[in-house]
Amino acid sequence: MLMLVNCSGCHTPLQLPTGATSIRCSLCHAITRIADPRSAPPPPPYAATSSSYNNYYPPPPPAPYNHSPPGGQKKAVIIGISYRNTKNELKGCINDAKCMKFMLVNRFKFPESSILMLTDEETDPYRIPTKHNIRMAMFWLVKGCQSGDSLVFHFSGHGAQQRNYTGDEIDGFDETLCPLDFETQGMIVDNEINASIVRPLPAGVKLHAIIDACHSGTVLDLPFLCRMDRSGRYAWEDHRPPSGAWKGTSGGEAISFSGCDDNQTSADTAALSKVTSTGAMTYAFIQAIEKGQGATYGSILNAMRSTIRQTSEDLVAGGGAVTTLLTMLLTGGSGVGLRQEPQLSCNERFDVYMKPFSL
């Protein structure tokens, strides 16, 4: 049985294997010594455990707003996985991670010291995007967050689905993210992502997730999905589970841009940049910001969809001559055209054309 103990250096929860007397933190590298593992404290209230997903979580009582000074802390976790030298290899995901970091630092003034990058080209073993390291990064992202803080979680890599047996998914499937070692350690399920970086958010904290992966429409398990048609008309779709399990925050705000709908795949392609491979969704998101189309959430979503749709139409019109521009889909398939529609989801419904976008 694994137990959680707080790191002696940064207080991040650490998974302590049975019988272990010490553990090294992958974030601050401090060594925490435990005299008797049986005395380890229980998991924190929002720690993701295998049994917690089947329990009913009523909405937390409204928290009094903490009037902290404006301009709180900015933190980001950026993950790009190429799965190099495997049958699952992708070409553009590390490019996505680097471009996202550049934008956060230079346009949105995120301090480099507050951005945790996990890619499979890192030499530091604690920055390799394994399942354990990604879990640790999610804990780090929300740890100690306070009103006024802005958090970003970006993932570019493989996404998948697996059968849900608890009745909390409308379509009967859980959405997942695939860490570098998913074939041996398993995938990270949407329930765990929600429990790790959505439910802990207190009042006044804003989280933006940018997920460039297949089947990623509801991968944060947020209660509401913005269902938008090609003309830009939209309606919020209620994705609260029939079981009544609470999937919202603890008073904060969680907003997710994802690469495609739950039943779609996302492209890893050179068709958009014309220079190098990127995730279609990450490229379209950054382009919307850089071209001044990022005033509201609705304008960003429309711009992303328009960019991908136009590229898809160009690919189809070009036929075989441009087929090589589409290197592969994140599920490993290939073809002509980008069959994906970026999605927007949130813990609360809002007017997407009135709400200003900000990080």
NORTAGI-V415071 format. One record per backbone hydrogen bond with DSSP energy under -0.5 kcal/mol. CO is the residue of the C=O (numbers start at 1). NH is the residue of the N-H. E is the energy in kcal/mol with one decimal. If there is no record, write none. Layout:
CO/NH/E
CO/NH/E
This chain:
3/16/-4.7
5/14/-3.2
7/11/-1.1
12/7/-2.0
14/5/-2.2
14/16/-0.7
15/17/-0.7
16/3/-1.9
17/20/-2.0
21/34/-3.8
23/32/-2.9
25/29/-1.1
30/25/-2.5
30/32/-0.6
31/33/-0.5
32/23/-1.9
33/35/-0.5
36/39/-2.7
37/40/-1.8
44/47/-2.1
47/49/-0.7
49/53/-0.7
51/54/-1.3
52/55/-1.1
56/58/-0.6
65/67/-0.8
66/68/-2.6
73/150/-2.6
75/152/-1.7
76/116/-2.9
77/154/-2.9
78/118/-2.8
79/156/-2.2
80/120/-0.8
82/90/-2.7
83/86/-1.0
86/89/-1.5
92/96/-2.2
92/279/-0.5
93/97/-2.0
94/98/-2.3
95/99/-2.5
96/100/-2.6
97/101/-2.2
98/102/-2.3
99/103/-2.2
100/104/-2.5
101/105/-2.5
102/106/-2.6
103/107/-2.5
103/108/-1.3
104/110/-2.5
111/114/-1.9
112/115/-1.6
114/76/-2.2
114/116/-0.5
115/117/-0.7
116/78/-2.6
118/80/-2.2
119/122/-1.3
123/125/-0.5
124/127/-2.3
125/128/-0.7
127/119/-1.1
128/130/-2.5
129/180/-2.7
130/134/-2.5
131/135/-2.2
132/136/-2.3
133/137/-2.3
134/138/-2.2
135/139/-2.1
136/140/-2.4
137/141/-2.2
138/142/-1.4
139/143/-1.3
142/145/-1.9
146/149/-2.2
148/72/-1.2
149/206/-2.2
150/75/-2.0
151/208/-2.7
152/77/-2.6
153/210/-2.5
154/79/-2.4
155/212/-3.4
156/81/-2.3
158/178/-2.3
160/176/-2.6
162/174/-3.2
167/243/-0.5
169/172/-0.9
172/164/-2.7
174/162/-2.2
175/190/-2.3
176/160/-1.7
177/179/-0.7
177/188/-2.8
179/182/-1.7
181/184/-1.4
181/185/-3.2
182/186/-1.6
187/189/-0.7
188/177/-2.3
189/192/-0.8
189/193/-1.9
190/194/-2.7
191/195/-2.4
192/196/-2.1
193/197/-2.6
194/198/-1.7
194/199/-2.5
198/201/-1.6
201/250/-1.6
201/252/-1.9
202/205/-1.7
204/148/-2.7
205/253/-2.9
206/151/-3.1
207/255/-2.7
208/153/-2.6
209/211/-0.5
209/257/-3.1
210/155/-2.2
210/212/-0.6
211/213/-0.9
211/259/-2.2
212/157/-1.7
213/216/-0.7
216/219/-1.5
218/221/-2.1
223/239/-3.7
224/346/-2.5
225/227/-0.9
225/237/-3.8
226/228/-0.8
226/344/-0.6
227/235/-1.7
229/232/-1.5
233/229/-2.7
235/227/-2.8
237/225/-2.4
237/239/-0.7
241/244/-2.0
250/203/-0.6
251/204/-0.6
253/207/-3.1
254/347/-1.4
255/209/-2.6
256/258/-0.5
256/345/-2.2
257/211/-2.8
258/343/-1.9
261/264/-1.9
264/215/-2.3
266/330/-2.7
267/269/-0.6
267/280/-2.5
268/328/-1.5
269/278/-2.4
270/274/-1.8
278/269/-2.7
279/283/-2.5
280/284/-2.3
281/285/-2.6
282/286/-2.5
283/287/-2.5
284/288/-2.0
285/289/-1.6
286/290/-2.8
287/291/-2.3
288/293/-2.7
289/292/-1.5
295/357/-2.3
296/300/-1.9
297/301/-2.3
298/302/-2.5
299/303/-2.2
300/304/-2.7
301/305/-2.3
302/306/-2.4
303/307/-2.5
304/308/-2.2
305/309/-2.7
306/310/-2.7
307/311/-2.0
308/312/-2.4
309/313/-2.3
310/314/-2.2
311/315/-2.3
312/316/-2.4
313/317/-2.5
314/318/-2.2
315/319/-1.2
318/321/-1.1
319/322/-1.3
320/323/-0.7
322/325/-2.1
322/326/-0.5
323/326/-1.4
325/270/-2.2
325/271/-0.6
325/327/-1.1
328/268/-2.3
329/332/-2.6
333/329/-3.6
337/339/-0.8
338/340/-1.6
339/265/-0.8
343/258/-2.5
344/226/-3.3
345/256/-2.8
346/224/-2.0
350/352/-0.8
351/354/-1.3
351/355/-2.3
352/298/-3.2
354/356/-0.5
355/297/-1.2
